[in-house]
Amino acid sequence: MKKKILSLALALSLILALVPFSPVTVAAAGYIEVVLPMYDNVDNFSDGMAAVAVGDRASGYKWGFVDKTGKEVVPCKYDEASAFHEGMAAVKLDGKWGYIDKTGKEVIPLIYENASAFSESLAPVRLDGKWGYVDKSGNEVIPLKYYSAQSFSEDLAMIGVDINYSGYIDTSGNEVIPPIYIYTQAFFEGLAAVATGNLLKSSWGFVDKTGKEVVPPKYDSIRSFSEGLAAVQFDGKWGFVDKTGKEVIPFKYDFAYSFIEGMASVVIDDKYGFIDKTGKEVIPPIYAQAQSFSEGLAAVCLPVDVTHDTWYGGVYTINHWGFIDQAGNEVVPCQYDFIGSFSEGLAVFEIYKWIELEGGGTIGLFAFNSDMLKGYIDKTGREVIPPIYTRAEAFSEGMAAVQRNGKWGFIALTDELTKPVEAPNLSTADTWAHGHIQSAYEKGFIPTDIQNNYKNVITRAEFCRMAVKWVAYALDKDIDAIITERGIADRMGHTFSDTTDPAILAAYRLGITAGSTAPADGKPGLFNPNGDFTRQEAAVMILNTCRAIGADVSNSPTADFGDMDKAAEWARPGINFVRANGIMSGSGGNFNPGGKYTRQESITTFNQIKHDELLGR
């Protein structure tokens, strides 16, 4: 049979035509959607802010900024916006560029034809076709006289005097290196790559900050210095030079990448491996592809032949990705269909699945599960965030941009449901509650944030957190596993507009709560997370919590409280249930349905549920 290697573009075009869209949503614990997916475009967080946009490519986007709390601090009104650097961001409106600060104040007027990011307190701007530099007060400190200008790096910036020649200036505007080079790159580790020749044929070398050519321009191609060495190409082969220009690693590779964390990826005969700074082959070239090391691990892939009786017939080669350490050990097996490099301890992953076609058979292409979904793994390969997003970016400043239902938002990690609780401070509780609090603490279902001030009225959010932890305790299983096993992770995309608390979302998925205003018709509801909690609300949520573990909660006899006529109709089944099962009691023959419920009462209530008995164990 004929062997074929599929192009990703062909695969995706067929996949998208065949796969229906199905909504997905966040998991119960481990992370939280700090910025709900509501934007049409976003950029990564930089300097504590992220650019977000509404609109579309055809009619144009309007850009603004959010902070890490999810607050839209700069309204989406600009035609373009760059990332924040040094507290300033370049923005464009009605064809003109200027700069705003983190409050959204336009601190440098929008008068320029173009503008770039601030670096070393200066930013390149263009007016009347000429580039120069402004400071953070908007003063044009370096005259606008250049054909081109780039941001400063290591105290020097590239400037062009015409389309052919570039040089470097310092932050005072002094010409340090004359504009004699056809191409220039930014300074890294004290040296900059430069090229002589013309637009069709150029030779590359390196200059220092005085303009001295420490590595003569003789190479066909070049990479910037990284960790003291630079990858350079000569006569079609790649090797490495040091900062004196000495060729320290021979020119024998078909391709070579920069050194990162002491290792460089190199290619021989279309196979990737890694060398150290002495040129020693530490990891042999056996991989179909490889990424640079990041946080101690490198993503690599091995080709896998897959045979299917399909439209095309034949054997298809696909790549399975995993991670290796610097000794070449495969620490995360090559089982993923794509992975990104680690950033802040997590890496994006994708797993494709085969699509069953009507009439039998399977399409001879790999396909993303459902609709090209992505998630995140940690360095052990543990799935920290399940593949529920159609697009996902690397974590930056503790936040990651993700897309679902065609909209972008941001997620952050949280240990709200899994962090250990502190020892109970019983001095803040009434004596009658001490035994129940200690017992509940030992069982592990009291959230940390209510492990004190037990006489306080419990909030709706706090009660939900405890309900979800109690479910995990009663079933002796992680809450994520429960939700995944029941296939309810995709219940409602935008659940509540006033909270993304993972415990509340888990409680909603488990049927414990519907919120103060339930989601409907694809629109989010309201939860009122900080609202006070009443006894009748507690009774209903206890009934729902017991139902969530699989208990039969039907046919409870009518409670004999004298004030049942004061209970809401929706609350009476819950009151009947908690009364019949000895979970909640009244006082003086009454239930007091509208009375506030405290933390110590809530803990006692959960501790009194005989879950084994309810489950017939």
Residue pairs with C-beta under 8 A, 6 or more apart in sequence:
1 307
1 313
1 314
1 315
2 313
2 314
2 315
3 305
3 314
3 315
3 316
3 317
4 312
4 314
4 315
4 316
4 317
5 316
5 317
6 316
6 317
6 318
6 365
6 366
10 365
11 365
11 366
11 367
12 372
14 363
14 365
15 355
15 365
15 367
15 368
15 372
18 355
18 357
18 363
18 367
19 355
19 367
19 368
19 370
19 371
19 372
20 371
21 371
22 370
22 371
22 490
23 404
23 405
23 490
23 492
23 493
24 370
24 373
24 388
24 389
24 404
24 405
24 489
24 490
24 493
25 388
25 404
25 489
25 490
25 491
25 492
25 493
25 494
25 495
25 505
26 32
26 33
26 388
26 411
26 500
26 502
26 505
27 385
27 386
27 388
27 480
27 483
27 484
27 489
27 502
28 417
28 468
28 479
28 480
28 483
28 489
28 502
28 503
28 505
28 506
28 509
29 414
29 416
29 417
29 418
29 479
29 480
29 502
29 503
29 506
30 384
30 385
30 413
30 414
30 415
30 417
30 418
30 480
30 502
31 384
31 385
31 411
31 412
31 413
31 414
31 502
32 411
32 412
32 414
32 416
32 500
32 501
32 502
33 402
33 409
33 410
33 411
33 500
34 68
34 69
34 70
34 399
34 409
34 410
34 411
34 412
34 500
35 50
35 52
35 66
35 70
35 409
35 410
36 70
36 409
36 494
36 497
36 500
37 402
37 403
37 404
37 405
37 407
37 408
37 409
37 493
37 494
38 407
38 408
38 409
38 494
39 52
39 53
39 54
39 76
39 407
39 408
39 409
40 53
40 54
40 55
40 56
40 61
40 407
40 408
41 52
41 53
41 55
41 61
41 63
41 408
42 50
42 51
42 52
42 53
42 401
42 408
42 409
42 410
43 50
43 51
43 52
43 81
43 83
43 401
44 50
44 83
44 393
44 394
44 396
44 399
44 401
45 68
45 396
45 397
45 398
45 399
45 410
46 83
46 84
46 85
46 396
46 397
47 83
47 84
47 85
47 86
47 87
47 102
48 67
48 68
48 84
48 102
48 397
49 65
49 66
49 67
49 73
49 74
49 83
49 84
49 89
49 102
50 65
50 66
50 399
50 401
50 410
51 63
51 64
51 65
51 81
51 82
51 83
51 89
52 63
52 64
52 65
52 66
52 72
52 76
52 408
53 61
53 62
53 63
53 64
53 76
53 81
54 61
54 62
54 76
55 61
55 62
60 79
61 79
62 76
62 77
62 78
62 79
63 76
63 77
63 78
63 79
63 80
63 81
63 91
64 72
64 74
64 75
64 76
64 77
64 78
64 81
65 72
65 73
65 74
65 81
65 84
65 89
65 102
65 104
66 72
66 73
66 410
67 73
67 102
68 397
68 398
68 399
68 412
70 410
73 102
73 103
73 104
74 100
74 104
75 104
77 93
78 91
78 92
78 93
79 92
79 93
79 94
79 95
80 91
80 92
80 97
81 89
81 90
81 91
81 92
82 89
82 90
82 91
82 115
82 116
82 117
83 89
83 117
84 102
85 117
85 118
85 119
86 118
86 119
86 121
86 136
87 101
87 102
87 118
87 136
88 99
88 100
88 101
88 107
88 108
88 118
88 123
88 136
89 99
89 100
90 97
90 98
90 99
90 115
90 116
90 117
90 123
91 97
91 98
91 99
91 100
91 106
91 110
92 110
92 115
93 110
94 110
95 113
96 110
96 111
96 112
96 113
97 110
97 111
97 112
97 113
97 114
97 115
97 125
98 106
98 108
98 109
98 110
98 111
98 112
98 115
99 106
99 107
99 108
99 115
99 118
99 123
99 138
100 106
100 107
101 107
107 136
107 137
107 138
108 134
108 136
108 137
108 138
109 138
111 127
112 125
112 126
112 127
113 126
113 127
113 128
113 129
114 125
114 126
114 131
115 123
115 124
115 125
115 126
116 123
116 124
116 125
116 149
116 150
116 151
117 123
117 151
118 136
118 151
119 151
119 152
119 153
120 152
120 155
120 171
121 135
121 136
121 171
122 133
122 134
122 135
122 141
122 142
122 152
122 157
122 171
123 133
123 134
123 151
124 131
124 132
124 133
124 149
124 150
124 151
124 157
125 131
125 132
125 133
125 134
125 140
125 144
126 144
126 149
127 144
128 144
130 144
130 145
130 146
130 147
131 144
131 145
131 146
131 147
131 148
131 149
131 159
132 140
132 142
132 143
132 144
132 145
132 146
132 149
133 140
133 141
133 142
133 149
133 157
133 173
134 140
134 141
135 141
141 173
142 169
142 172
142 173
143 173
146 159
146 160
146 161
147 160
147 161
147 162
147 163
148 158
148 159
148 160
148 166
149 157
149 158
149 159
149 160
150 157
150 158
150 159
150 186
151 157
151 186
152 171
153 186
153 187
153 188
154 186
154 187
154 188
154 190
154 209
155 170
155 171
155 187
155 209
156 168
156 169
156 170
156 176
156 177
156 187
156 192
156 209
157 168
157 169
157 170
157 171
158 166
158 167
158 168
158 184
158 185
158 186
158 192
159 166
159 167
159 168
159 169
159 179
160 166
160 179
161 167
161 179
164 182
164 198
164 199
165 179
165 180
165 181
165 182
166 179
166 181
166 182
166 183
166 184
167 175
167 176
167 177
167 178
167 179
167 180
167 181
167 184
168 175
168 176
168 177
168 184
168 187
168 192
168 211
169 175
169 176
170 176
176 209
176 210
176 211
177 207
177 209
177 210
177 211
178 211
180 196
181 194
181 195
181 196
182 195
182 196
182 197
182 198
182 199
182 202
183 193
183 194
183 195
183 202
183 204
184 192
184 193
184 194
184 195
185 192
185 193
185 194
185 224
186 192
186 224
187 209
188 224
188 225
188 226
189 224
189 225
189 226
189 228
189 243
190 208
190 209
190 225
190 243
191 206
191 207
191 208
191 214
191 215
191 224
191 225
191 230
191 243
192 206
192 207
192 224
193 204
193 205
193 206
193 222
193 223
193 224
193 230
194 204
194 205
194 206
194 207
194 213
194 217
195 202
195 203
195 204
195 205
195 217
196 202
196 203
196 205
196 217
197 203
197 217
203 217
203 218
203 219
203 220
204 217
204 218
204 219
204 220
204 221
204 222
204 232
205 213
205 215
205 216
205 217
205 218
205 219
205 222
206 213
206 214
206 215
206 222
206 225
206 230
206 243
206 245
207 213
207 214
208 214
214 243
214 244
214 245
215 230
215 232
215 241
215 243
215 245
216 245
218 234
219 232
219 233
219 234
220 233
220 234
220 235
220 236
221 232
221 233
222 230
222 231
222 232
222 233
223 230
223 231
223 232
223 256
223 257
223 258
224 230
224 258
225 243
226 258
226 259
226 260
227 258
227 259
227 260
227 262
227 277
228 242
228 243
228 259
228 277
229 240
229 241
229 242
229 248
229 249
229 259
229 264
229 277
230 240
230 241
230 258
231 238
231 239
231 240
231 256
231 257
231 258
231 264
232 238
232 239
232 240
232 241
233 251
233 256
234 251
235 251
237 251
237 252
237 253
237 254
238 251
238 253
238 254
238 255
238 256
238 266
239 247
239 249
239 250
239 251
239 252
239 253
239 256
240 247
240 248
240 249
240 256
240 259
240 264
240 279
241 247
241 248
242 248
248 279
249 275
249 279
250 279
252 268
253 266
253 267
253 268
254 267
254 268
254 269
254 270
255 266
255 267
256 264
256 265
256 266
256 267
257 264
257 265
257 266
257 292
258 264
258 292
259 277
260 292
260 293
260 294
261 292
261 293
261 294
261 296
261 326
262 276
262 277
262 293
262 326
263 274
263 275
263 276
263 282
263 283
263 292
263 293
263 298
263 326
264 274
264 275
264 292
265 272
265 273
265 274
265 290
265 291
265 292
265 298
266 272
266 273
266 274
266 275
266 285
267 285
268 285
269 285
270 288
271 285
271 286
271 287
271 288
272 285
272 286
272 287
272 288
272 289
272 290
272 300
273 281
273 283
273 284
273 285
273 286
273 287
273 290
274 281
274 282
274 283
274 290
274 293
274 298
274 326
274 328
275 281
275 282
276 282
282 326
282 327
282 328
283 324
283 328
284 328
286 302
287 300
287 301
287 302
288 301
288 302
288 303
288 319
289 300
289 301
289 319
290 298
290 299
290 300
290 301
291 298
291 299
291 300
291 340
291 341
292 298
292 341
293 326
294 341
294 342
294 343
295 341
295 342
295 343
295 345
295 379
296 325
296 326
296 342
296 379
297 323
297 324
297 325
297 331
297 332
297 342
297 379
298 323
298 324
298 326
298 341
299 321
299 322
299 323
299 339
299 340
299 341
299 347
300 321
300 322
300 323
300 324
300 334
301 319
301 320
301 321
301 322
301 334
302 319
302 320
302 322
302 334
303 317
303 318
303 319
304 317
304 318
304 319
304 320
305 315
305 316
305 317
306 315
306 316
306 317
306 318
306 366
307 314
307 315
307 316
308 316
308 354
308 362
308 363
308 364
309 361
309 362
310 361
310 362
310 363
310 364
310 365
311 361
311 363
311 364
312 364
313 364
314 364
316 364
316 365
316 366
318 337
318 352
318 366
319 337
319 338
320 334
320 335
320 336
320 337
321 334
321 335
321 336
321 337
321 338
321 339
321 349
322 330
322 331
322 332
322 333
322 334
322 335
322 336
322 339
322 381
323 330
323 331
323 332
323 339
323 342
323 347
323 379
323 381
324 330
324 331
325 331
331 379
331 380
331 381
332 377
332 379
332 380
332 381
333 381
336 349
336 350
336 351
337 350
337 351
337 352
337 366
337 368
338 349
338 350
339 347
339 348
339 349
339 350
339 377
340 347
340 348
340 349
340 394
341 347
341 394
342 379
343 394
343 395
343 396
344 394
344 395
344 396
344 398
345 378
345 379
345 395
346 376
346 377
346 378
346 384
346 385
346 394
346 395
346 400
346 413
347 376
347 377
347 394
348 374
348 375
348 376
348 392
348 393
348 394
349 374
349 375
349 376
349 377
349 383
349 387
350 368
350 372
350 373
350 374
350 387
351 368
351 369
351 387
352 366
352 367
352 368
352 369
353 366
353 367
353 368
353 369
354 362
354 363
354 366
354 367
355 362
355 363
355 365
355 367
356 362
357 363
369 387
371 390
372 390
372 391
373 387
373 388
373 389
373 390
374 387
374 389
374 390
374 391
374 392
374 402
375 383
375 384
375 385
375 386
375 387
375 388
375 389
375 392
376 383
376 384
376 385
376 392
376 395
376 400
377 383
377 384
378 384
384 413
385 411
386 480
386 484
386 489
388 404
388 489
388 490
389 402
389 403
389 404
390 403
390 404
390 406
391 401
391 402
391 403
391 408
392 400
392 401
392 402
392 403
393 400
393 401
393 402
394 400
398 412
398 413
399 410
399 411
399 412
400 410
400 411
400 412
401 408
401 409
401 410
402 408
402 409
402 410
402 411
403 409
404 493
405 493
405 494
414 502
416 447
416 465
416 501
416 502
416 503
417 447
417 465
417 468
417 469
417 472
417 479
417 502
417 503
417 506
419 448
420 448
421 441
421 444
421 446
421 447
421 448
421 451
422 448
422 451
423 441
423 451
424 437
424 438
424 441
424 446
424 451
425 451
425 452
426 434
426 437
426 438
428 452
428 453
428 454
428 455
429 437
429 454
429 455
429 600
430 454
430 455
430 600
433 454
433 600
433 601
433 603
433 604
436 600
436 603
436 604
436 607
436 608
437 446
437 454
437 600
437 603
437 604
439 607
440 446
440 603
440 606
440 607
441 451
443 473
443 607
444 469
444 473
445 466
445 469
445 470
445 472
445 473
445 606
446 466
446 469
446 603
447 462
447 465
447 466
447 469
447 503
449 462
449 465
450 458
450 462
450 465
450 466
450 599
450 603
453 599
454 598
454 599
454 600
454 603
455 598
455 599
455 600
456 598
456 599
457 532
457 533
457 596
457 597
457 598
457 599
458 533
458 597
458 598
458 599
458 601
458 602
459 529
459 530
459 531
459 532
459 533
460 513
460 516
460 527
460 528
460 529
460 530
460 531
460 532
460 533
460 537
461 499
461 501
461 503
461 504
461 527
461 529
461 530
462 533
462 599
462 602
463 533
463 537
463 538
463 541
463 597
463 602
464 501
464 503
464 504
464 507
464 512
464 513
464 541
465 501
465 503
465 504
466 602
466 603
466 606
467 507
467 512
467 541
467 545
467 606
468 479
468 503
468 506
468 507
468 510
468 512
469 479
469 503
470 545
470 606
470 609
471 479
471 482
471 510
471 512
471 545
471 548
471 549
472 478
472 479
472 482
474 549
474 609
474 611
475 482
475 549
479 506
482 510
483 489
483 506
483 509
483 510
488 509
488 510
489 509
491 508
491 509
492 508
492 519
493 522
494 519
494 522
494 523
494 524
495 504
495 505
495 508
495 515
495 519
495 524
495 525
496 504
496 505
496 508
496 515
496 519
496 524
496 525
496 526
496 527
497 524
497 525
497 526
498 526
498 527
498 528
498 529
499 527
499 529
501 529
504 513
504 527
504 529
507 513
508 514
508 515
510 544
510 545
510 548
511 544
511 547
511 548
512 541
512 544
512 545
512 548
513 527
513 541
513 544
514 525
515 525
515 526
515 527
515 528
516 525
516 526
516 527
516 528
516 531
517 525
517 526
518 525
519 525
532 596
533 596
533 597
533 602
534 593
534 594
534 595
534 596
534 597
535 584
535 591
535 592
535 593
535 594
535 595
535 596
535 597
536 567
536 568
536 571
536 574
536 575
536 591
536 593
536 594
537 571
537 597
538 584
538 597
538 601
538 602
538 605
539 571
539 574
539 575
539 577
539 578
539 584
539 593
540 570
540 571
540 573
540 574
541 574
542 574
542 577
542 578
542 583
542 584
542 605
542 606
542 609
543 553
543 573
543 574
543 577
543 578
544 574
545 609
546 553
546 577
546 609
546 611
546 614
547 553
549 611
549 614
549 615
550 615
551 611
551 614
551 615
552 614
553 577
556 573
556 576
556 577
556 579
556 580
556 581
557 576
557 580
558 564
558 572
558 576
559 572
559 575
559 576
559 579
559 580
559 591
560 579
560 589
561 567
561 575
561 579
561 586
561 589
561 590
561 591
562 589
562 590
563 590
563 591
563 592
563 593
564 572
564 575
564 591
566 593
566 594
567 575
567 591
567 593
568 593
571 593
575 584
575 591
575 593
577 583
578 584
578 605
579 585
579 591
581 609
581 610
581 614
582 608
582 610
583 605
583 608
583 609
584 591
584 605
584 608
586 592
